[in-house]
């Protein structure tokens, strides 16, 4: 039998330990060879002009310089390649299969055309799921012009399918910053067409119209916003007395916050990290910045796979929830040297600073699940002493002079929509909520809604939820007359008061004072 303490075995252990120590040393700059684009690199990837990548950038012609027309002869769009429309149509059809509630709403309301005359300008992620929403709005009578709220999340084939169907869409994967604002402007600045409704994700479109086209902004009948950051911007406008149109805060609808923010992120965080880095989470130390609904979803998924999860928080209520859920609440500076993954979920800016990045260990993965590209100070990494290597689609190694590498995903932009996909069913819930919000604001009699930010009424939240229950063959219990009287409720709802929010979310308490629709 083999002896585990035999001298030859011990010598082999020592040698193996030495080899491992040598292997984990930082690579020297002279010994490091430039990485060419891997075979998995997508032809749609773009490279920021500010980055000094060691591989060649994509020299394809910009969509802005192409002359394209759809099969009907229209050129009122700007996409990567209109010839991809057939593939995009298949993607949309697949998404429709898991968005039965939105399709049901389309069938129920398309005869009435509740959005007839609505001219909606939108700025959201342009994916197959969003396309189902856009085509639903068109089926209900609206005219739509659309741009992307994220430069990496657009599915080019879906954008092509929308353009082929006659939607004026201006978006492609890998836009530059200048392209991003150009696309928004092309949606708003149109001869003979003036938007009267806005559907926004992040507030960039609303901000652009407010700043560049104040006369258009004043004539908008309503704004629907679905993100924490965008709602915050609206509230700032309202507080300053500059919000001259009614706006709806969809983000804090229970059907958005309790589902999209939590369940969507719980599944897609792992998808995005696995596709980009092939990382194994068992035993890894991860810090999640922010314990709102997004942070809760990320922490739950990572914990389930055996990761050691830390949480940073500014809100004592959310911090206490994290503690009760079994997570250590720390300051980022306390764990930054030891963690393997850093994930931001705050909606804030400069959460991960250059100082934090300088102190990270070799091969630390850094990514963002929050808003835009503000949470990680990526700009501070655009300096001559640091080298950028593109190693995969949306994966950069940022290399320090001593050879230390930090793995940056999607250049600090939204991980799940930039690097993977998100669950269609959850997006159906959000999209249905958005559609109902647009219908309500557009059809509201004059004077019902003032120049303020409103919440969706609970009856509408419950209606959205009820549309999705048949997918699970779920059967609701009905109150008896006696039970309804005891609870002081209508047997048909609403079953919760208007002030009932997703109380587990950090953002919810900030907007709890806002008026609900119908009040």
Buried (B, 14 or more C-beta within 10 A) or exposed (E): EEEEEEEEEEEEEEEEEEEEEEEEEBBEEEEBEEBEBEEEBBEBBBBBEEBEBBBEBEEEEBBBEBEBEBEEEBEBBBBBBBEBBEBBBEBBEEBBEBBBBBBBBBEEBBEEEBBEEBBBBBBBBBBBBBBBBBBBBBBBBBBBBBBBBBBBBBBBBBBBBBBBBBBBBBBBBBBBEEBBBBBBBBBBEBEEBBBBBBBBBBBBBBBBBBEBBEEBBEEBBBBBBBBBBBBBBBBEBBEEEEBBBBBBBBBBBBBBBBBBBBBBBBBBBBBBBBBBBEBEBEEBBBBBBBBBBBBBBBBBBBBEEEBBBBBBBEBEBBBEBBBEBEBEBBEBEEBBEEBBBBBBBBBBBEBBBBEBBEEBBBBBBBBBBBBBBBBBBBEBBEEEEBBBBBBBBBBBBBBBEEBBBBBBBBBBBBBBBBBBBBBBBBBBBBBBBBBBBBBBBBBBEEEBBEEBBBBBBBBBBBBBBEBBEEEEEEEEEEBEEEEBEEEEBEEEBBBBEBEEBBEBBBBBBBBEEBBBBBE
